[in-house]
Structure formats: C-alpha cells, structure tokens
C-alpha cells in the first residue's frame, strides 16, 4: 500500500485520535492514503464511522499487541 | 459559561425522581442505538463528536434553552470537548463524569426492607446495566448475593454498617456481567457459594450450593433457604430470605422471565424453566417479595428506585407466568430471542476462572445492556 502519511495516536484518549486524523487528512489530496496507529479501543468504531460520514474509505484495519492500525483513503 | 461535571449518582437521582434532562450523546450512532441512559423524562440528541470538530453551530438550535443539558460520551474526553465548545457559545451544560464507562459501573444502594430479627436487606442497583445485587445484614454479619465486579462498593458498604462479610453467593453462572463474588470472598475470608451444576468447568474452589440448604447470617438467625430452580442455567438457584424475600436470580424478573439460551441449551432448559416458574414458585407464599438479579426497563423501578414486587402480583401481571400452553411457552423462550449480551462467552469464561482479563478489557466486555430476559 502506498501510504502518504502516518499518524501516531498511540496512548491518546478519545477524541484525540480522530482530531489528529482529521487534521492530517486536511493536508492530503483525494486518493492519498493515511495510516493511523492508536491504542484507544473506541477508535475502531469511531474511525470507521467518521471515515464513512466524511466520504473517506477505510481500506483496512488490524490489531496487533493492543495497537490498532488503520489505512484510510481520502475521498 | 461553565462546564459542570455531573456524577453517575446525580444522574441516577434524576432517573429515580423522574426529572427532566436533555442528553446530548456524542458517541457514534451504533453505540447510542445499542445502549443509552434511560429516563422517563429524558430527551435525546445523538450527534457523534467527530461531526462537531469544526464547530457546534449545527446543534445549537436543537438544544433546548429551558432544560438542563448533559453531554455524554464513552469515557468523558469527547464530551468535555463538545461541552467546552457549547460553553464558548454561551450555553451552560454538564458532562457525565467518567462517561458511559462510569454509568455502567455505578451502583446505587437502596434499602428494600427490614428483617424479623432486626437486620436489613439492601439492593445494589446497577442502573446503567440493569444488574441487581443484594446484601443481607444481621447482627454484624453480611451476606452478599450476585455481586458485580465493583467489589469495593460492597466491601465499603459492609464496613460502613460495621458488618463482617461471611457468605457470598452467586445464584448462577452469569453471562452478562463479571461476578465479583469470588474476589470478595478471597479478600474477606468469606465462604463463596455457587451452584455445583453451573460450576463444572470452574478453575477455583468454591462451596457447592444445593437446593434445600440453609445458611444462617448473624446471631438472630436470618436464614437463607436455597431453592433449586433451573432454567436460565442448569444450576440456577433461588433464595428465600427470612421467609419474606424471594431472590430469583435470572429466572423471574418483574416484567419478564429468564432466557434459557445463553449457554447454548435453550431446547433442553426451556422445560426446566417452565417447571421452575409454573410449579416450584407456585408452591411458595404469594406474599414473598420477588427480588430479581436484573431489570430491563426503567418502568420496573419502584418509586424509591428499588426493584421488587410481591410474587402474587407477578403471577397475575407477568406475561411470562401466564402462558397456559406449554408449546407456546417453549416457543417464546426459544424463538425470536433478543440479541445476546455483549461478549457473553468471554464473560462466562471469566466467571469460571478460565480467563482473567485485565480491568479495562473487563469493562469493555460488559458494555451494553444485560439482555438476560424474554418478554
């Protein structure tokens, strides 16, 4: 996957993972991919709901050793 | 304008007193539709916090100016952010301290009655999740039934009553919440009882609870009579306390009955459930006050916030006790059941001691309503 930018939101509690993600997304061009790392469990459902409502596409998400990773394509 | 913090205890008082409250729930719509703070005179607006990052303009005209406003999220952080934005616009709003996490864990002790020998019975209402635990106090001794995992609340309460916790019971192996029974017993040296038929896979030692046993609390002999009433689980046991209270566990609720399917045995246990509800309970005094292990809707709360009703009244009013046709009854308890509680397999495994998740994980497993009943 051709990732344009990586955001490290590990250790941050809600709402910071989404605040950071949104900010980073503003700097991206449509079609570019943002990779987000987070540890807040709530980030999973919130990021997918946020991506959907913003017209972005959540390409993939993984969970390894309590770290959640997301790949979001800007819409 | 200020952002106030409102505690789960304060919100509980508003539920019990049927006060008005406007709840701005900023969790995502799935979480909100699954589980929210229920109150008879509460109004709601659900807009996820991530749609308000650029400003709260779109919600300003949807928030009434004549009602108290409470902003709610999962753990507090996002509601503080939204509340501060609303405050900047000149509104006075409160935030639920600790969010739905705190709401799920809050226990409200309510006295349900006195005992013949001078003791008392308290019900611990877990208002956000609908779980009910009990403490029987007599002559400096305490017994706890169906404790939740917030064990300090029970231990501190017993301390405040200058009572020593001597016996801890679980009416059955719970599937909707993590029991605190074993941990309380470990910390206090009390005897931990659970029905042996529900305990076949447990990894710890316990004292086997069998129908017909009697346990005495305090010198004035408050007796707890165990009554074997299978159906929700194969080991489910009810208790008659002081010939006055009937603790029904997850077999009989105020406005519903237990579901037999949470261990994957609905077909087998449907018949047991009927036997317990339609034969064994019928043999008891209709004057007994039924104290269940759950409530499902706020309508089941009495004026004082307690949950309980005379057995005779339930025989008349509870739909689940009034299905004459056995086939129709079996159909009710095996078909079209509500969704199962969140993470119920893992919760059962935790209660059997097979897994020991850390606290944060336990919280997450218990998110949502209890869903132990059928109506």
Contacts between the chains, C-beta under 8 A, distances in Angstrom:
chain1	res1	chain2	res2	distance
A	13	B	75	6.7
A	13	B	77	4.9
A	14	B	49	7.9
A	14	B	73	7.1
A	14	B	74	6.4
A	14	B	75	6.1
A	14	B	77	4.8
A	14	B	78	5.1
A	15	B	49	5.3
A	15	B	50	7.0
A	15	B	53	7.7
A	15	B	77	5.8
A	15	B	78	4.1
A	15	B	81	5.4
A	16	B	77	7.5
A	18	B	49	7.7
A	18	B	50	4.7
A	18	B	53	7.3
A	19	B	53	6.3
A	22	B	50	7.3
A	22	B	53	5.7
A	41	B	360	7.9
A	41	B	364	6.0
A	42	B	74	5.2
A	42	B	75	7.1
A	45	B	28	5.7
A	45	B	30	6.3
A	45	B	31	6.8
A	46	B	28	5.6
A	46	B	48	7.3
A	46	B	50	6.3
A	49	B	28	4.3
A	49	B	29	7.1
A	49	B	30	7.1
A	49	B	48	6.3
A	49	B	50	7.3
A	50	B	48	7.4
A	50	B	50	4.2
A	50	B	51	8.0
A	53	B	48	7.6
A	53	B	50	7.4
A	53	B	51	6.2
